[in-house]
């Protein structure tokens, strides 16, 4: 059995298209059709139903899929062990914007030097948009910063709870106080991430329950910009601990002791259960799993 035929089979299933699979693999459409027919002939079973412009797995194809994925994983591991080829190719990641700047601002140089053949396409977007793209195979993996997600269609490669803090500059009037209320915080200018972003949504939900709403002087997804403005004692923000940990350690920012909000926010790295984990994707997953 030709491993390339299995790779084509898996790719056609992922993209639900012979044409798109041919483009992704660098083949002609006739080559993809021949490979699938060759595999069907060898196994004496139909693998796809081709009705109109749709391509779906038959029951027999559903049974073959996990076996094909396992064979491809083992083949990739064997190639990697032999040292014949280094991982190479494009990996598409949909990620929360604050996670993107944190994960890639200092560690990516080492990753690139180790795997120069791997190219990344980083798409910073909302959680809803991430899963739309994942479902349409427009991205290979998603890295969320949101409420914890449970779904049997996705494999969780990594997850960890995230602490969210009200933070401000060391020279702010509230800095150094031992007990602060939400009412006190709302008396000062706020610089927040966009509405509907996970932890911002948790803050807005609590305020709406009490008939209040935030009126930030700036809304922006760039957490680096927010940190810079806070260090100028311009206002207060509500940010994940990993975003501000370095500034807190240096004393540039301080965490305000306000305990009225307890958002259940997690970092989660997920991919579709039917996704073939290529060598390059495996390397990226390992990179993102490391702190």
Beta strands, then each sheet from edge to edge (+ up, - down):
strand 1: 48-51
strand 2: 54-57
strand 3: 89-95
strand 4: 118-124
strand 5: 141-146
strand 6: 154-162
strand 7: 164-169
strand 8: 191-192
strand 9: 218-219
strand 10: 236-240
strand 11: 253-256
strand 12: 265-272
sheet 1: 1+ 2-
sheet 2: 4+ 3+ 5+ 12- 6+
sheet 3: 10+ 7- 11+
sheet 4: 8+ 9+
end
